[in-house]
Amino acid sequence: MVLNDVAFIGGIFSVLYVAINSYVGLRIAKKYFEVKQRVFLFVGITWVGLCSPWWPSSVSFIIALFDGVGLENNPEIYFIIGNLMIPLFLILWMIAITDLLYKEKQKIIIGIMVIFSATFEIILWTLLLTGAPTNYESIGILNGPVNVDYQEIIMVLLLIIIVIIMVTGIQFGRESLKSDNPEIKLKGKLIIVAIILFTVGALVDSAAPLHLAMIILPVTRIILILSGIFFLGGFILPDFMKKIFMRNR
């Protein structure tokens, strides 16, 4: 079976997004070994993990290039790859954020996140284990080997996670704006832009109707790629970005 245009375009941009986002996250995580601050390690790992919903589409696309099917006949594997680790990445993100902003409330916040994450895993595995071998429509419906339409239960859980990342990420960026250091202020602005772009890209990507996928998927995944580039600037601020954004200082 030959991949149709929607599957091919979706697969290409999934692979690009996952590759670039993973590079950004690993580069941020690498900073831990230089400064020995776990915030960089946890934030970097989280940023790699935020693209995990696009891992299965990337893997399925690569497999489908050879057999034309990918993971289409193995939806349980698709859903496990894309969702299993998300709660862990959320907990790591919240540990990093509470290290920086809410240290006095860290135990309470992390406790709530652990309960939510456990609930997520229980729901996911309940839906997986109670589904028929070829029917996991209670989780999502695969449209070919690459694209998926998640159903209400999983979509609500993923939406909650996106909102948590958005609110806490923007709050962290806002705190950075209070600094008198121009570089820290710039990092705060870049983090806010990155979080907003990620939120918009993820929400529109997940809600894209199939008949508009050829147009919407490339646009949303370019937005997601840009979010990663801005996020890199927010934590590392490479020289090329410093020259671009601080050239008038």
Backbone hydrogen bonds in HBPLUS format (Angstrom, degrees):
<---DONOR---> <-ACCEPTOR-->    atom                        ^
c    i                          cat <-CA-CA->   ^        H-A-AA   ^      H-
h    n   atom  resd res      DA  || num        DHA   H-A  angle D-A-AA Bond
n    s   type  num  typ     dist DA aas  dist angle  dist       angle   num
A0008-PHE N   A0004-ASN O   2.94 MM   4  6.16 160.0  1.98 155.0 161.4     1
A0009-ILE N   A0005-ASP O   2.88 MM   4  6.01 173.4  1.89 156.1 157.9     2
A0010-GLY N   A0006-VAL O   2.86 MM   4  5.89 165.0  1.89 149.5 154.7     3
A0011-GLY N   A0007-ALA O   2.83 MM   4  5.81 154.3  1.90 141.0 148.6     4
A0012-ILE N   A0008-PHE O   2.94 MM   4  6.11 166.1  1.96 152.4 155.8     5
A0013-PHE N   A0009-ILE O   3.10 MM   4  6.27 173.0  2.10 155.1 156.8     6
A0014-SER N   A0010-GLY O   2.94 MM   4  6.01 139.8  2.10 139.4 150.8     7
A0015-VAL N   A0011-GLY O   2.99 MM   4  6.21 165.3  2.01 154.1 156.7     8
A0016-LEU N   A0012-ILE O   3.02 MM   4  6.30 161.1  2.06 149.1 154.6     9
A0017-TYR N   A0013-PHE O   2.99 MM   4  6.00 163.2  2.02 138.8 143.7    10
A0018-VAL N   A0014-SER O   2.89 MM   4  6.06 171.6  1.89 156.7 159.2    11
A0019-ALA N   A0015-VAL O   2.92 MM   4  5.99 163.3  1.95 149.3 154.3    12
A0020-ILE N   A0016-LEU O   2.97 MM   4  6.11 172.9  1.98 155.4 157.4    13
A0021-ASN N   A0017-TYR O   2.85 MM   4  5.82 164.5  1.88 152.9 158.2    14
A0022-SER N   A0018-VAL O   2.91 MM   4  5.83 152.8  1.99 141.0 148.6    15
A0023-TYR N   A0019-ALA O   3.07 MM   4  6.27 152.6  2.14 141.8 149.1    16
A0024-VAL N   A0020-ILE O   3.00 MM   4  6.31 160.8  2.04 150.5 155.3    17
A0025-GLY N   A0021-ASN O   2.94 MM   4  6.20 167.7  1.95 151.8 154.7    18
A0026-LEU N   A0022-SER O   2.89 MM   4  6.01 163.5  1.92 150.3 155.0    19
A0027-ARG N   A0023-TYR O   2.89 MM   4  6.02 150.7  1.97 147.6 155.9    20
A0028-ILE N   A0024-VAL O   3.03 MM   4  6.31 155.3  2.09 149.9 156.3    21
A0029-ALA N   A0025-GLY O   2.90 MM   4  6.13 162.8  1.93 149.2 154.5    22
A0030-LYS N   A0026-LEU O   2.89 MM   4  6.00 144.8  2.01 139.9 148.9    23
A0031-LYS N   A0028-ILE O   3.04 MM   3  5.41 140.9  2.19 106.4 117.1    24
A0032-TYR N   A0029-ALA O   3.03 MM   3  5.65 152.2  2.11 114.7 122.0    25
A0033-PHE N   A0030-LYS O   3.07 MM   3  5.72 137.7  2.26 115.3 123.8    26
A0034-GLU N   A0031-LYS O   2.98 MM   3  5.22 149.8  2.07 106.0 115.6    27
A0035-VAL N   A0031-LYS O   3.05 MM   4  6.36 159.3  2.09 159.9 165.3    28
A0036-LYS N   A0032-TYR O   2.58 MM   4  4.78 142.3  1.71 140.3 147.1    29
A0040-PHE N   A0037-GLN O   3.23 MM   3  6.16 138.2  2.41 125.0 129.7    30
A0042-PHE N   A0038-ARG O   2.87 MM   4  6.08 172.6  1.88 164.7 164.9    31
A0043-VAL N   A0039-VAL O   2.83 MM   4  5.86 165.1  1.85 153.0 158.1    32
A0044-GLY N   A0040-PHE O   2.92 MM   4  5.79 155.8  1.98 138.7 146.2    33
A0045-ILE N   A0041-LEU O   3.00 MM   4  6.17 163.5  2.03 147.6 152.0    34
A0046-THR N   A0042-PHE O   2.88 MM   4  6.01 156.3  1.94 143.8 151.2    35
A0047-TRP N   A0043-VAL O   2.90 MM   4  6.12 157.6  1.95 149.2 154.6    36
A0048-VAL N   A0044-GLY O   3.11 MM   4  6.42 154.3  2.18 147.3 153.8    37
A0049-GLY N   A0045-ILE O   2.91 MM   4  6.17 156.2  1.97 146.5 153.8    38
A0049-GLY N   A0046-THR O   2.95 MM   3  4.83 106.8  2.50  90.7 108.4    39
A0050-LEU N   A0046-THR O   2.77 MM   4  6.04 131.7  2.01 149.4 163.4    40
A0051-CYS N   A0048-VAL O   3.38 MM   3  6.06 157.3  2.44 111.8 117.5    41
A0052-SER N   A0049-GLY O   2.87 MM   3  5.08 161.3  1.90 115.0 117.9    42
A0054-TRP N   A0051-CYS O   2.85 MM   3  5.44 150.9  1.93 117.4 126.8    43
A0055-TRP N   A0052-SER O   2.98 MM   3  4.86 156.2  2.04 101.9 109.7    44
A0058-SER N   A0054-TRP O   3.17 MM   4  6.29 151.5  2.25 142.7 150.2    45
A0058-SER N   A0055-TRP O   3.09 MM   3  5.19 118.9  2.48  99.0 114.1    46
A0059-VAL N   A0055-TRP O   2.88 MM   4  6.15 167.3  1.90 162.1 165.4    47
A0060-SER N   A0056-PRO O   2.74 MM   4  5.76 166.5  1.76 149.5 154.3    48
A0061-PHE N   A0057-SER O   2.92 MM   4  5.87 150.0  2.01 133.9 142.3    49
A0062-ILE N   A0058-SER O   3.04 MM   4  6.29 163.8  2.07 151.1 154.5    50
A0063-ILE N   A0059-VAL O   3.02 MM   4  6.29 164.7  2.05 153.9 158.1    51
A0064-ALA N   A0060-SER O   2.78 MM   4  5.89 154.6  1.85 145.3 153.6    52
A0065-LEU N   A0061-PHE O   3.00 MM   4  6.26 131.3  2.25 144.4 155.9    53
A0066-PHE N   A0063-ILE O   2.96 MM   3  5.59 149.9  2.05 113.3 121.9    54
A0067-ASP N   A0063-ILE O   3.06 MM   4  6.41 159.0  2.10 148.2 154.9    55
A0068-GLY N   A0064-ALA O   2.66 MM   4  4.13 142.0  1.80 115.5 123.0    56
A0072-GLU N   A0069-VAL O   3.20 MM   3  5.78 162.4  2.24 133.4 136.5    57
A0074-ASN N   A0071-LEU O   2.86 MM   3  4.92 158.2  1.91 108.7 115.5    58
A0077-ILE N   A0074-ASN O   3.07 MM   3  5.58 127.6  2.36 112.0 123.8    59
A0078-TYR N   A0074-ASN O   3.23 MM   4  6.57 159.8  2.27 150.1 156.1    60
A0079-PHE N   A0075-PRO O   2.87 MM   4  6.13 162.9  1.90 156.9 159.7    61
A0080-ILE N   A0076-GLU O   2.99 MM   4  6.10 151.4  2.07 141.4 149.5    62
A0081-ILE N   A0077-ILE O   2.97 MM   4  6.09 171.9  1.97 156.1 157.9    63
A0082-GLY N   A0078-TYR O   3.13 MM   4  6.27 156.6  2.19 144.4 151.0    64
A0083-ASN N   A0079-PHE O   3.06 MM   4  5.95 132.9  2.29 139.9 149.3    65
A0084-LEU N   A0080-ILE O   2.98 MM   4  5.14 160.9  2.01 140.9 144.9    66
A0086-ILE N   A0083-ASN O   3.29 MM   3  5.49 149.8  2.39 107.0 115.5    67
A0088-LEU N   A0085-MET O   3.08 MM   3  5.43 121.6  2.43 108.5 122.6    68
A0089-PHE N   A0085-MET O   3.19 MM   4  6.55 160.2  2.23 157.9 163.6    69
A0090-LEU N   A0086-ILE O   3.02 MM   4  6.31 152.9  2.10 153.6 161.7    70
A0091-ILE N   A0087-PRO O   3.05 MM   4  6.32 156.5  2.10 147.7 153.0    71
A0092-LEU N   A0088-LEU O   3.01 MM   4  6.31 161.9  2.04 153.8 158.4    72
A0093-TRP N   A0089-PHE O   2.96 MM   4  6.15 157.6  2.01 146.5 152.6    73
A0094-MET N   A0090-LEU O   2.99 MM   4  6.24 159.5  2.03 149.9 155.0    74
A0095-ILE N   A0091-ILE O   2.91 MM   4  6.17 147.6  2.02 148.6 157.7    75
A0096-ALA N   A0092-LEU O   3.07 MM   4  6.34 161.1  2.11 148.4 152.7    76
A0097-ILE N   A0093-TRP O   2.91 MM   4  6.20 162.8  1.94 152.4 157.4    77
A0098-THR N   A0094-MET O   2.89 MM   4  5.89 162.2  1.92 143.1 148.4    78
A0099-ASP N   A0095-ILE O   2.93 MM   4  6.04 134.2  2.14 139.6 151.7    79
A0100-LEU N   A0096-ALA O   3.26 MM   4  6.52 140.3  2.43 139.6 149.1    80
A0100-LEU N   A0097-ILE O   3.05 MM   3  5.18 127.5  2.34  96.5 110.0    81
A0101-LEU N   A0097-ILE O   2.78 MM   4  5.95 158.9  1.83 157.6 164.1    82
A0105-LYS N   A0102-TYR O   2.96 MM   3  5.41 143.7  2.10 112.2 122.9    83
A0106-GLN N   A0103-LYS O   3.26 MM   3  4.96 166.3  2.28 102.6 104.8    84
A0109-ILE N   A0105-LYS O   3.02 MM   4  6.20 173.3  2.02 164.5 166.5    85
A0110-ILE N   A0106-GLN O   2.84 MM   4  5.94 170.9  1.84 159.3 162.3    86
A0111-GLY N   A0107-LYS O   2.93 MM   4  5.93 149.6  2.02 137.4 146.5    87
A0112-ILE N   A0108-ILE O   2.99 MM   4  6.31 154.5  2.06 149.6 155.5    88
A0113-MET N   A0109-ILE O   2.99 MM   4  6.30 156.7  2.05 148.5 155.3    89
A0114-VAL N   A0110-ILE O   2.84 MM   4  6.08 150.5  1.93 149.3 157.2    90
A0115-ILE N   A0111-GLY O   3.08 MM   4  6.36 157.2  2.13 146.8 152.2    91
A0116-PHE N   A0112-ILE O   2.95 MM   4  6.23 164.5  1.98 151.7 156.0    92
A0117-SER N   A0113-MET O   2.79 MM   4  5.93 158.9  1.84 146.5 153.0    93
A0118-ALA N   A0114-VAL O   2.87 MM   4  6.04 156.7  1.92 147.7 153.8    94
A0119-THR N   A0115-ILE O   2.98 MM   4  6.21 154.3  2.05 146.3 153.5    95
A0120-PHE N   A0116-PHE O   2.90 MM   4  6.21 155.1  1.96 149.1 156.1    96
A0121-GLU N   A0117-SER O   2.98 MM   4  6.29 162.8  2.01 150.9 154.4    97
A0122-ILE N   A0118-ALA O   2.91 MM   4  6.12 160.5  1.95 149.7 155.3    98
A0123-ILE N   A0119-THR O   2.96 MM   4  6.16 166.3  1.98 153.5 156.8    99
A0124-LEU N   A0120-PHE O   2.91 MM   4  6.10 165.3  1.93 152.6 157.3   100
A0125-TRP N   A0121-GLU O   2.90 MM   4  6.04 174.7  1.90 156.0 157.1   101
A0126-THR N   A0122-ILE O   2.87 MM   4  5.91 149.0  1.96 143.2 152.7   102
A0127-LEU N   A0123-ILE O   2.97 MM   4  6.15 162.5  2.00 151.3 155.2   103
A0128-LEU N   A0124-LEU O   2.94 MM   4  6.20 151.3  2.03 144.6 153.6   104
A0129-LEU N   A0125-TRP O   2.83 MM   4  5.84 167.6  1.85 147.7 151.1   105
A0130-THR N   A0126-THR O   3.02 MM   4  5.96 140.3  2.18 141.1 150.2   106
A0135-ASN N   A0132-ALA O   2.99 MM   3  4.93 172.3  2.00 114.1 116.1   107
A0139-ILE N   A0136-TYR O   2.96 MM   3  5.72 160.0  2.00 120.4 126.5   108
A0140-GLY N   A0136-TYR O   3.17 MM   4  6.47 165.9  2.19 152.5 153.7   109
A0151-GLN N   A0139-ILE O   2.83 MM  12  5.44 173.9  1.83 134.5 135.4   110
A0141-ILE N   A0149-ASP O   2.85 MM   8  5.17 153.4  1.92 132.6 139.9   111
A0149-ASP N   A0141-ILE O   2.88 MM   8  5.17 159.3  1.92 141.4 148.0   112
A0143-ASN N   A0147-ASN O   2.72 MM   4  5.27 163.7  1.75 146.4 151.5   113
A0155-MET N   A0151-GLN O   2.96 MM   4  5.98 164.7  1.98 162.7 166.1   114
A0156-VAL N   A0152-GLU O   2.89 MM   4  5.98 157.2  1.94 152.4 156.6   115
A0157-LEU N   A0153-ILE O   3.25 MM   4  6.55 162.2  2.29 147.0 151.3   116
A0158-LEU N   A0154-ILE O   2.87 MM   4  6.09 164.2  1.90 156.8 161.3   117
A0159-LEU N   A0155-MET O   2.83 MM   4  5.93 150.1  1.92 143.8 152.7   118
A0160-ILE N   A0156-VAL O   2.96 MM   4  6.24 153.4  2.03 148.2 154.6   119
A0161-ILE N   A0157-LEU O   3.17 MM   4  6.49 156.5  2.23 145.5 151.1   120
A0162-ILE N   A0158-LEU O   2.95 MM   4  6.24 159.3  1.99 149.5 155.2   121
A0163-VAL N   A0159-LEU O   2.93 MM   4  6.16 159.2  1.97 151.6 156.9   122
A0164-ILE N   A0160-ILE O   2.96 MM   4  6.22 157.5  2.02 148.7 154.8   123
A0165-ILE N   A0161-ILE O   2.96 MM   4  6.21 166.1  1.98 155.5 158.6   124
A0166-MET N   A0162-ILE O   2.86 MM   4  6.03 159.5  1.90 148.4 154.8   125
A0167-VAL N   A0163-VAL O   2.88 MM   4  6.01 176.5  1.88 157.7 158.2   126
A0168-THR N   A0164-ILE O   3.06 MM   4  6.08 170.2  2.07 152.1 154.8   127
A0169-GLY N   A0165-ILE O   2.86 MM   4  5.68 151.2  1.94 141.0 150.2   128
A0170-ILE N   A0166-MET O   2.95 MM   4  6.00 166.1  1.97 151.2 154.8   129
A0171-GLN N   A0167-VAL O   3.02 MM   4  6.13 155.3  2.08 143.1 150.6   130
A0172-PHE N   A0168-THR O   2.97 MM   4  6.16 154.1  2.04 143.4 149.7   131
A0173-GLY N   A0169-GLY O   3.00 MM   4  6.28 158.8  2.05 146.8 152.7   132
A0174-ARG N   A0170-ILE O   2.85 MM   4  6.10 154.9  1.91 150.4 157.3   133
A0175-GLU N   A0171-GLN O   3.06 MM   4  6.33 151.8  2.14 146.1 152.8   134
A0176-SER N   A0172-PHE O   3.18 MM   4  6.50 149.3  2.28 144.9 152.8   135
A0177-LEU N   A0173-GLY O   3.18 MM   4  6.54 135.9  2.39 140.6 152.3   136
A0177-LEU N   A0174-ARG O   3.11 MM   3  5.10 129.1  2.38  94.3 107.8   137
A0178-LYS N   A0175-GLU O   3.16 MM   3  5.53 154.6  2.23 106.3 113.9   138
A0179-SER N   A0176-SER O   3.19 MM   3  5.68 167.0  2.20 115.0 119.0   139
A0185-LYS N   A0181-ASN O   3.01 MM   4  6.31 161.0  2.05 158.0 163.9   140
A0186-LEU N   A0182-PRO O   2.92 MM   4  6.11 156.9  1.97 144.8 151.1   141
A0187-LYS N   A0183-GLU O   2.90 MM   4  6.17 156.3  1.96 145.9 152.5   142
A0188-GLY N   A0184-ILE O   2.93 MM   4  6.20 153.9  2.00 146.9 153.8   143
A0189-LYS N   A0185-LYS O   3.02 MM   4  6.38 156.1  2.08 150.4 156.1   144
A0190-LEU N   A0186-LEU O   2.94 MM   4  6.22 161.1  1.98 153.6 158.8   145
A0191-ILE N   A0187-LYS O   2.88 MM   4  6.12 154.1  1.95 150.5 157.4   146
A0192-ILE N   A0188-GLY O   3.06 MM   4  6.29 161.8  2.09 149.4 153.8   147
A0193-VAL N   A0189-LYS O   2.97 MM   4  6.24 164.9  2.00 152.5 156.5   148
A0194-ALA N   A0190-LEU O   2.86 MM   4  6.01 158.9  1.90 145.1 151.6   149
A0195-ILE N   A0191-ILE O   2.90 MM   4  6.11 162.6  1.93 154.4 158.1   150
A0196-ILE N   A0192-ILE O   3.01 MM   4  6.19 162.7  2.04 151.3 156.1   151
A0197-LEU N   A0193-VAL O   2.90 MM   4  6.08 165.7  1.92 153.9 158.1   152
A0198-PHE N   A0194-ALA O   2.89 MM   4  6.07 158.8  1.93 148.1 154.3   153
A0199-THR N   A0195-ILE O   2.95 MM   4  6.11 163.9  1.97 148.1 152.5   154
A0200-VAL N   A0196-ILE O   2.93 MM   4  6.15 171.2  1.94 156.8 158.8   155
A0201-GLY N   A0197-LEU O   2.84 MM   4  5.88 167.6  1.85 151.1 155.5   156
A0202-ALA N   A0198-PHE O   2.83 MM   4  5.89 166.0  1.85 153.1 157.1   157
A0203-LEU N   A0199-THR O   3.01 MM   4  6.07 165.7  2.03 149.4 153.7   158
A0204-VAL N   A0200-VAL O   2.97 MM   4  6.03 171.4  1.98 155.5 158.4   159
A0205-ASP N   A0201-GLY O   2.93 MM   4  5.83 155.8  1.99 141.7 149.5   160
A0206-SER N   A0202-ALA O   3.04 MM   4  6.10 158.4  2.09 142.6 148.0   161
A0207-ALA N   A0203-LEU O   3.11 MM   4  6.23 136.4  2.31 139.1 150.5   162
A0207-ALA N   A0204-VAL O   3.19 MM   3  5.10 128.6  2.47  92.6 106.2   163
A0208-ALA N   A0205-ASP O   3.46 MM   3  5.33 162.8  2.49  98.7 103.6   164
A0212-LEU N   A0209-PRO O   3.00 MM   3  5.58 156.0  2.06 116.9 124.5   165
A0213-ALA N   A0210-LEU O   3.14 MM   3  4.98 164.6  2.16 104.1 108.4   166
A0215-ILE N   A0212-LEU O   3.06 MM   3  5.66 139.3  2.23 114.1 124.2   167
A0216-ILE N   A0212-LEU O   2.90 MM   4  6.02 177.6  1.90 163.2 163.5   168
A0217-LEU N   A0213-ALA O   2.95 MM   4  5.29 155.2  2.01 132.7 140.8   169
A0220-THR N   A0216-ILE O   2.84 MM   4  6.03 171.7  1.85 169.1 171.0   170
A0221-ARG N   A0217-LEU O   3.02 MM   4  6.07 160.6  2.06 151.9 157.2   171
A0222-ILE N   A0218-PRO O   2.98 MM   4  6.09 140.0  2.14 140.8 151.0   172
A0223-ILE N   A0219-VAL O   2.98 MM   4  6.28 154.0  2.05 147.4 154.8   173
A0224-LEU N   A0220-THR O   2.92 MM   4  6.25 151.7  2.00 142.8 150.6   174
A0225-ILE N   A0221-ARG O   2.94 MM   4  6.08 148.9  2.04 134.0 142.2   175
A0226-LEU N   A0222-ILE O   2.89 MM   4  6.16 159.3  1.93 150.4 155.7   176
A0227-SER N   A0223-ILE O   2.93 MM   4  6.22 146.1  2.04 143.7 153.6   177
A0228-GLY N   A0224-LEU O   3.20 MM   4  6.54 147.0  2.32 141.5 148.8   178
A0228-GLY N   A0225-ILE O   3.08 MM   3  5.21 121.0  2.44  97.0 111.1   179
A0229-ILE N   A0225-ILE O   3.13 MM   4  6.55 151.6  2.22 147.3 155.1   180
A0230-PHE N   A0226-LEU O   2.97 MM   4  6.25 165.1  1.99 157.5 160.3   181
A0231-PHE N   A0227-SER O   2.89 MM   4  6.01 148.4  1.99 141.1 150.8   182
A0232-LEU N   A0228-GLY O   2.92 MM   4  6.15 151.3  2.00 145.4 152.3   183
A0233-GLY N   A0229-ILE O   3.18 MM   4  6.51 154.7  2.24 142.2 148.5   184
A0234-GLY N   A0230-PHE O   2.92 MM   4  6.24 141.5  2.07 141.5 152.8   185
A0235-PHE N   A0231-PHE O   3.22 MM   4  6.54 133.7  2.45 144.7 154.6   186
A0235-PHE N   A0232-LEU O   3.27 MM   3  5.49 140.4  2.44 100.8 110.8   187
A0236-ILE N   A0232-LEU O   2.75 MM   4  5.63 161.9  1.78 158.9 165.2   188
A0237-LEU N   A0232-LEU O   3.32 MM   5  6.49 151.5  2.40 127.6 133.5   189
A0241-MET N   A0238-PRO O   3.05 MM   3  5.47 126.1  2.35 108.3 121.4   190
A0242-LYS N   A0238-PRO O   3.00 MM   4  6.30 155.3  2.06 153.0 161.0   191
A0243-LYS N   A0239-ASP O   2.91 MM   4  6.16 154.6  1.98 153.5 159.2   192
A0244-ILE N   A0240-PHE O   3.17 MM   4  6.33 149.4  2.26 134.6 142.5   193
A0245-PHE N   A0241-MET O   2.93 MM   4  6.06 173.4  1.93 157.6 158.4   194
A0246-MET N   A0242-LYS O   2.87 MM   4  5.47 137.9  2.04 138.6 147.6   195
A0249-ARG N   A0246-MET O   3.14 MM   3  5.44 166.5  2.16 113.2 116.8   196
